[in-house]
């Protein structure tokens, strides 16, 4: 097979593997709803349940990224896929809350595949195409939407316990396909002897720290909302789990699939310009989504008049769809920053940035639950994200925008 053919084959099977891994990683976002009802969990406990796989998937990203640089993406990816099969299968036999939490930690290994596939795929393509290649691979985030299509149908037909059994079988099959469709190139390995601690020291670089902040929004926010939205639709609009999952996929699907377009735009216009407009679009959407359902009365010359302000399910879904597109572009643009600034250390830096984004995805569902329990206002989840986006806008303005022409991406 030609070098170009190998590159396309690697990209195809890696993207498929990442899609399945993300589907598994987001599993609790759907099966957690019947589990919550069975165990009688409050919102905070539900948030912790959905977030447990995200914690492990985040923490393993740094070592997996380092191993990918040293040993090559093919062997590390294959080992990670196989390590996930048994924990997924055992999920079917869990009956107590602590058992779900512990198994969730092991299932979370699937989320670490991102920091393996990103450098693995990128090194098969020339520099001017790396943003697009990483964007195509990152489209595997659409596994969150696939989960919302598959899991509800299985739950309604057979019960939630069938879902992990089916997912384990799919994961094993994809591992076999990956092995036969992938390839390795010794020249892609980086002879680095730095420790994991040395890799974490890269956080002292202000640019890495800033990229972590950006990614905690566009990826952490994507993960957190993907886990939270099905139960949000059920509680806020009274939908059954199938319709709730279908509408929630309107956020998850573009948030994954359109990442490739974000990579293309970042290659063409630069990561800085794409990220700046992503943050502003996110800010507008989150501002509108933050407003809770409100009833109020005012006194007029004709007496008291009552008003209702709030998003209906159509307006809410439209805003979530737009936010998903913005996050998709942002996830690609952040990693274009990395490939531009750290071409010889993509695996390690992407692991650190992916760690930050994943930790955002772990913390956010828990905070969503805490805020809901404390305030009783469901839209408090969007209020939190709105504040986080404000931080990034200020940070980007003072470190980048003031010295650049945003419309052209040039230094002033």
N, C-alpha and C positions, 0 to 999 in steps of 0.2 A: 504494500500500500504506500502511496506517495506521502510525503510529509504533510501536505495539505489534507489528504484524506484521513490520515491519523488524527490530525487536529480536530477535524469535524466529528470524527467518531468519538474521540475523547470528550468533546463538548456535549455531544448528544447523550451518551450514557451517563456522564457525570450529572447533567441536568435532570435526567430521569431519576437517578439515585437521590439527588437532593430533594426533588419533588416528593418522593415517597417518605424521605426522612422528615421533611417538614410536615407532612400529613400526620405522621406518627407523633411528632413533637407537639402538635396542636390538638391531639386526640381528646384531652380532658376538657377542651372548650365545648365539646358536644356531649360526650358520655358523662361529663361531670354533672350535668343537669339532673339525670335520673339518679346518679349516685348521691347528689346533694339532697334530693327528696327522700331517698332511702335512709340516709344517715342523719337527717335533720340538721344540716350545716347552716350556719349563718353566712352572711356575705363575706366576712373576713376569712372564715375557714374555707369557703368555696374559692376565694381568690388565691389562698395558699395552695390549695389542691391543684388548681390549673397551672400555678407558677412553678411547681417543683421540677418538672422536666426542664424548664427553661433555665433553672439555676445550674444544673449539671451541664447542660449544653453550652452554657456561657463559660463556666470555669474550665472546661476541657479545651476551649478554643485556642488558648495560648500554647499549651503543650502540643496539641495536634498541628498547629501552624508551624511550630519549630520542627517537629518530626517530618512534616511535609518538605520543608526546606532541606533537611538532612538526608532523608531516605526516599523521597519521591512520593507523589500523591497517590499513585496506584495502590501500593501496598498498604498505606495508612487508611485510605478510603475503604478498601476491602475489609480490613480488620475491624473498622468501626461499624460497618454495616452488619457484619456477622455477630458482633458483640451485642447488638440490640435485639436480636431475634428472641432469645430466651426470656428476657425481662418483659417484652411485649406480650408473649404468650402467657406468662404467669399472672399477668394482670387480670385475666379472666377468673382466677381463683381467689382474689382478694375479697375480704368481707368487712374489714375494719378500717377506720380512717387512717391509722398509722401505717397499715399495710399498703394502702394506696400511695401514701407519701413516700415510703421507702422505695417501692417499685417505680414510682415516678422519677426518682433520682436516677435510676439505672436506664429507664427509657429515654431520659434526657440526653444520653450519649448521641442520639440521632442528630441533635441540634449542632453538635460540633463539626459535622461534615462540611459546613460552610467554609470554615477556615482551612479545610483541606482542599476543597474544590476550587476555591478562588485562585490561589497561586498555581495549582496544578493546571487549570485551564488557561490562565493568563500566559504562562510560559510557552504554550504551544502556538501563540500568535504574535505577530509583529507589534511593536509598541503602539502604532497608530490604530490598531484594531483591538487592543486589550480592553478598552472600556466597553466596547460592544460585546466582546466574548464574556467578560465578567458579568455583563448585564443579562446575557442569555442564560448563563449558569444561575445567576441570582433569581431568574424567573421561576426557579424551583420553589420560591416562596409561595407560589400559587398552590402548593400542597395544602396550605391552610384552607383554600377554597374547596379543593378536592375533598378534604375531610368533611366539609360542611355538606357536600353532596352525598357522600358515601355513608358516613356514620348515621345520620338520621334515618335513612332508608333501612339500614340494618337494625337499628334500635326498634323501629316500628314493627318490622317483620319478625325479628327473632329475639329482641332484648339487647341491652347494652353489652352483655358478656361476650357476645359473638364478635363484637368489633375488634378487640385485641387479637383474637384468634385469626381473623381474616387479615389484619394488618401484619401479623407475624409471618404469615405465609407469603404475602406480597413482598415483604422486606427480604425474605430468603430468595425469592425468585429474582428480584432486582439485583441482589448481590451477584448471582450467577451471570446475569446479563452484563453487569458492569465488568466483571473479570474478563469476559470474552470480547467485549467491545472496546476496552481501554488499552493503553499502551504506556510504556515508560521510556524515558530518555535520560541517561545518566548525566548529560550536560545540564539538565534543569536543576540538579541538586546544588545546594549552596553549602560549601564546606565551612559551616559555622560551628564553633565549639562553645558558644555562649550558653549559659544556663537559663532556666525559665526566669529566675530572678533578674538576670541581665536583660531579658526581653521586657520585663515589666518596668525596668528602669527607663525604657523609652518614653514612659509617661512624663518624664522630666522635660521632654521636648514639647514646647508650647503648641507646636502644630499637631502633634499626636493627641495631646490633651483636647485640643479644639475639635479634631475629627471625632474623638470619642463622644464629645458632647453632641455634635451633629447626629451621629449614628444612634445615640440613645433616644433621639426623637424619631427619626425616620424608620429605624428598625425596631427599637424598643417599643415605640408607640404602636407600630404595626403589629408586633407580637401581642402586646398587652390588649389592644382593642380586638384582635382576632379571637383571643381567648374570652373576652368579655361580652362581645356583641350578641351572641345567640341568646344568652340569658337576659341581656338588656332588652331585646325585642320581645321576649316572652313576658318580662315584667312590666315594661313601659307601654306596650301596645296590645298585650293579651293574645299574642299569636301562639299557635302550637309549634312544636319543635321543628317540624319540617319547613313551615313557612319562615320561621325565624332564622333557620340556618340558610335558607335560600337567599333571603334579603341580606343577611350578614356576609354572604359570599360576594355581594356587590361591592363590598369594601376589600375583601381578601383577594379576589381574583385580579382586578387591575393592579392591586398593590404588589402582586407577584409577576404577572405576565408582562406588564409594561416596563419592567425594569430594563429590558433590553433596549427599549427606545431611550430610556434615560442614559444608558451607556453610550448610545450613538450620539445623542445630543451633547454629552460631556466630551466625547472625542472631538466633536465639531466646534463647539462653542466654549469649552473649558469647564472644569468642575466648579470653579468659583461662581460663574454666572448662573449655572443651573441651580446650584445650592441656594443662592440668594433668593431666587424667585420661588423655589420650593418652600422656603421658610415663610415667605409672605403669603402664599396661597394657603399654607397650613394655618397660619395665624388667623386669616379671615374665616376659614371653615370652622375652626375651633371656637372662635368668638360666637358664631351663630349657634353652634351645637351646645355651647355652655348654658344658654338661657333655658331655665327650667319651665315646665308647664306652669303657667301663672294665671290665676283668676283674681281680678280686682274690681273695685267699684269706685266711681267718682261722682261727686255731686254736681249736677248741672242745673240750669235754670228750670228744667222740666223734671227735676228730681234725680234720684240715683240711677246710674247706668252701670251695668256690669260688662266687663270685657274679659276675653281670654286670649292670652299670648302663648304660643308654643308651636313647635314643629309637629306636623302630622307625619305619618309613616312615610309618605312619598317625599316630602321635603327633607326629612331626616336621611333617608336612603340616598337621595341625590347628593347631599353634602358629604356623606360618607364615601360615596363613589369618587367624588372629586378629591377628597382627602387621600384615598387610596392611590390615586394616580400621582399625586404630589409625593407621597412617601416612596412610591416606586422609583420615580426619577431621582429622588434624594438618596436612596440607597445606592444607586449606581454612581452618582456624582461623588459621593464620599470616597468610594473605592477607586475612582479615577484620580482623586487627590493622592491616594497612597501609591498607585502605580507610577504617577508622575514624580513624586518626591522621594520614594524609596524603592527604586526598581530592583535593587539587589537584595532586598529584605522584605519582599511582599508578604511572604508567609507569616513571619513573626509580627510585623506591624498590623497586618489584617487580623491576626489572632488577637492582639491587644484591643484593637478597635472593635472587633466582633465581640470580645468579652464585655466591653462597656455597653454595647448595644443589647447584648443578651441579658446583662444584669438589669438594664432598664426594663426589658420585657419580663423579668422576674419580679422586680419591685412593683411595677405599675399595677398588675392585677390585685396584689395585696393592698396597695394604697387605695385602689378603687373600692375594694370591699370595706376597708376601714372608714373611708369617707362616707360610703353609703350607710353603714351602721351608725355613724355619728350624726349625720345630717338628715338621712332619709331622702336625699335628693340624688336621683340617678345621674343627672347631668354633671354632678360634681367631678366625675371622671374626666370630662372634657375641660372643666375649669382648671384642673391640675395640669393637663397637657398644654393648655393655653399659656399658663405661667411659664412652663418650661421653654416653650417656643420663644417667648419674650426674651429669656436669657440668651438664647442662641442668636437672636437678631441683634441684640446689643453687642454681643461678643464679636460677631462677624463684622458689624459696622465699624467698630473701633480697631479691629486687627486687619481687615481687608478692604472694606468698601471705601474708607477714607483715602486710601492710596491707590484706588483703581477706578477706571471707568467701567461701571457695571454693564453698560450696554455693549461695550466692546471687549471687556475682559483684559484691557491693557493697563499697565502701570502708569500712573500719572506722573 
